[in-house]
């Protein structure tokens, strides 16, 4: 497994690296399948719609909890945050 050592990177480099990671992740998730096969798998009930909605709400809630923990860690000086000037 490879890891990138980001210590010492400035904001500009970190931002560029984050954009590359986001692009790679989006590319990996953007694979489409056969429309008829997907439609058959999903079916005509609302089960898929309900599951996607539930996932989205839970994901948003988790994102909010993560952000609060992140801000708290900054305030408590457990992690350091830099402000771009």
Backbone as CSV, one residue per row, in Angstrom:
resi,resn,N_x,N_y,N_z,CA_x,CA_y,CA_z,C_x,C_y,C_z
1,UNK,0.842,-1.179,0.000,0.000,0.000,0.000,0.885,1.240,0.000
2,UNK,0.484,2.226,-0.766,1.242,3.478,-0.840,0.532,4.563,-0.052
3,UNK,1.296,5.397,0.575,0.758,6.558,1.267,1.525,7.781,0.810
4,UNK,0.825,8.881,0.750,1.452,10.144,0.382,1.777,10.887,1.661
5,UNK,2.973,11.379,1.775,3.377,12.161,2.943,3.077,13.622,2.636
6,UNK,2.083,14.169,3.336,1.624,15.529,3.029,2.193,16.579,3.974
7,UNK,2.875,16.153,5.012,3.477,17.116,5.925,4.424,18.012,5.146
8,UNK,4.318,19.288,5.389,5.186,20.237,4.717,4.600,20.803,3.435
9,UNK,3.480,20.254,2.976,2.843,20.796,1.780,2.136,22.093,2.129
10,UNK,2.199,23.060,1.253,1.457,24.295,1.503,0.020,24.131,0.997
11,UNK,-0.793,25.135,1.263,-2.219,25.072,0.932,-2.428,24.843,-0.562
12,UNK,-1.634,25.482,-1.385,-1.785,25.357,-2.844,-1.580,23.911,-3.296
13,UNK,-0.550,23.276,-2.773,-0.259,21.895,-3.155,-1.329,20.953,-2.599
14,UNK,-1.741,21.167,-1.346,-2.794,20.332,-0.759,-4.086,20.444,-1.556
15,UNK,-4.426,21.662,-1.972,-5.651,21.868,-2.753,-5.558,21.125,-4.089
16,UNK,-4.429,21.212,-4.753,-4.250,20.511,-6.032,-4.342,18.997,-5.836
17,UNK,-3.733,18.499,-4.777,-3.780,17.067,-4.481,-5.213,16.628,-4.183
18,UNK,-5.946,17.433,-3.407,-7.339,17.114,-3.091,-8.188,17.068,-4.358
19,UNK,-7.950,18.005,-5.269,-8.704,18.006,-6.533,-8.410,16.747,-7.345
20,UNK,-7.153,16.324,-7.370,-6.805,15.098,-8.093,-7.455,13.869,-7.463
21,UNK,-7.453,13.815,-6.141,-8.094,12.694,-5.447,-9.594,12.684,-5.721
22,UNK,-10.221,13.856,-5.668,-11.658,13.961,-5.934,-11.970,13.532,-7.360
23,UNK,-11.141,13.944,-8.308,-11.347,13.570,-9.703,-11.259,12.055,-9.862
24,UNK,-10.249,11.442,-9.254,-10.069,9.994,-9.371,-11.241,9.247,-8.744
25,UNK,-11.717,9.715,-7.600,-12.851,9.079,-6.941,-14.114,9.221,-7.780
26,UNK,-14.351,10.413,-8.315,-15.526,10.640,-9.159,-15.472,9.754,-10.399
27,UNK,-14.307,9.641,-10.991,-14.138,8.808,-12.187,-14.458,7.350,-11.862
28,UNK,-14.005,6.883,-10.714,-14.258,5.500,-10.314,-15.738,5.250,-10.059
29,UNK,-16.441,6.258,-9.541,-17.862,6.100,-9.236,-18.767,6.386,-10.430
30,UNK,-18.230,6.937,-11.488,-19.052,7.373,-12.619,-19.270,6.284,-13.664
31,UNK,-18.857,5.100,-13.394,-19.050,4.029,-14.367,-20.543,3.740,-14.503
32,UNK,-21.006,3.709,-15.716,-22.424,3.425,-15.926,-22.579,2.011,-16.453
33,UNK,-23.726,1.456,-16.190,-24.017,0.113,-16.658,-25.098,0.154,-17.723
34,UNK,-25.562,-1.002,-18.085,-26.629,-1.131,-19.063,-27.936,-0.626,-18.448
35,UNK,-28.573,0.340,-19.107,-29.778,0.978,-18.558,-30.896,-0.026,-18.310
36,UNK,-31.129,-0.953,-19.231,-32.206,-1.936,-19.065,-31.920,-2.859,-17.888
37,UNK,-30.656,-3.252,-17.735,-30.291,-4.130,-16.629,-30.475,-3.407,-15.286
38,UNK,-30.064,-2.162,-15.235,-30.218,-1.382,-14.004,-31.691,-1.197,-13.683
39,UNK,-32.490,-0.871,-14.685,-33.928,-0.689,-14.484,-34.571,-1.970,-13.965
40,UNK,-34.176,-3.106,-14.531,-34.705,-4.385,-14.067,-34.299,-4.685,-12.639
41,UNK,-33.092,-4.326,-12.284,-32.602,-4.553,-10.923,-33.358,-3.681,-9.924
42,UNK,-33.584,-2.423,-10.293,-34.260,-1.481,-9.398,-35.732,-1.840,-9.247
43,UNK,-36.360,-2.223,-10.338,-37.769,-2.574,-10.289,-38.659,-1.347,-10.306
44,UNK,-39.954,-1.582,-10.105,-40.915,-0.481,-10.204,-41.436,-0.011,-8.850
45,UNK,-41.036,-0.669,-7.782,-41.503,-0.230,-6.460,-40.707,0.991,-6.009
46,UNK,-41.091,1.531,-4.886,-40.386,2.693,-4.336,-39.250,2.290,-3.397
47,UNK,-38.951,1.005,-3.315,-37.930,0.524,-2.379,-36.567,1.154,-2.659
48,UNK,-36.188,1.228,-3.937,-34.893,1.820,-4.273,-34.879,3.303,-3.927
49,UNK,-35.948,4.013,-4.302,-36.043,5.444,-3.987,-35.936,5.681,-2.487
50,UNK,-36.659,4.864,-1.726,-36.631,5.008,-0.269,-35.234,4.735,0.287
51,UNK,-34.581,3.707,-0.241,-33.239,3.356,0.239,-32.241,4.465,-0.073
52,UNK,-32.326,5.037,-1.277,-31.412,6.122,-1.650,-31.662,7.346,-0.780
53,UNK,-32.929,7.664,-0.535,-33.249,8.817,0.323,-32.732,8.602,1.742
54,UNK,-32.939,7.408,2.271,-32.460,7.105,3.624,-30.938,7.206,3.689
55,UNK,-30.268,6.660,2.690,-28.811,6.741,2.642,-28.352,8.196,2.605
56,UNK,-28.999,9.013,1.764,-28.598,10.417,1.619,-28.750,11.175,2.932
57,UNK,-29.846,10.950,3.631,-30.072,11.639,4.905,-29.045,11.182,5.939
58,UNK,-28.812,9.873,6.026,-27.822,9.361,6.978,-26.417,9.863,6.644
59,UNK,-26.104,9.943,5.363,-24.798,10.433,4.933,-24.631,11.902,5.302
60,UNK,-25.672,12.691,5.084,-25.624,14.116,5.445,-25.460,14.280,6.952
61,UNK,-26.185,13.469,7.721,-26.056,13.528,9.183,-24.633,13.181,9.618
62,UNK,-24.059,12.139,9.021,-22.690,11.749,9.363,-21.706,12.844,8.981
63,UNK,-21.924,13.454,7.836,-21.069,14.549,7.391,-21.105,15.696,8.396
64,UNK,-22.288,16.012,8.900,-22.426,17.079,9.892,-21.705,16.711,11.190
65,UNK,-21.842,15.453,11.627,-21.132,15.015,12.840,-19.622,15.093,12.645
66,UNK,-19.156,14.675,11.482,-17.720,14.738,11.190,-17.222,16.178,11.207
67,UNK,-17.995,17.085,10.618,-17.590,18.491,10.578,-17.528,19.075,11.990
68,UNK,-18.530,18.755,12.805,-18.517,19.249,14.196,-17.295,18.729,14.949
69,UNK,-16.964,17.458,14.755,-15.785,16.881,15.410,-14.507,17.552,14.911
70,UNK,-14.463,17.860,13.628,-13.318,18.539,13.029,-13.138,19.927,13.630
71,UNK,-14.216,20.697,13.693,-14.155,22.053,14.258,-13.770,21.992,15.732
72,UNK,-14.329,21.036,16.456,-14.004,20.888,17.878,-12.517,20.573,18.062
73,UNK,-11.979,19.705,17.222,-10.555,19.358,17.310,-9.680,20.577,17.042
74,UNK,-10.099,21.432,16.125,-9.346,22.666,15.860,-9.409,23.577,17.078
75,UNK,-10.611,23.766,17.621,-10.770,24.652,18.789,-9.965,24.167,19.983
76,UNK,-9.911,22.841,20.155,-9.175,22.264,21.284,-7.687,22.109,20.975
77,UNK,-7.275,22.591,19.808,-5.870,22.573,19.389,-5.305,21.154,19.282
78,UNK,-6.184,20.175,19.004,-5.716,18.811,18.769,-5.223,18.652,17.338
79,UNK,-5.719,19.522,16.453,-5.197,19.604,15.094,-5.010,21.074,14.757
80,UNK,-4.135,21.327,13.810,-3.837,22.701,13.433,-4.507,23.015,12.104
81,UNK,-5.110,24.172,12.032,-5.744,24.616,10.790,-5.016,25.842,10.271
82,UNK,-4.877,25.913,8.970,-4.238,27.066,8.337,-5.286,27.825,7.541
83,UNK,-5.193,29.125,7.573,-6.092,29.974,6.802,-5.299,30.542,5.644
84,UNK,-5.831,30.351,4.457,-5.144,30.860,3.275,-5.258,32.373,3.241
85,UNK,-4.126,33.033,3.000,-4.153,34.501,2.966,-4.146,35.022,1.555
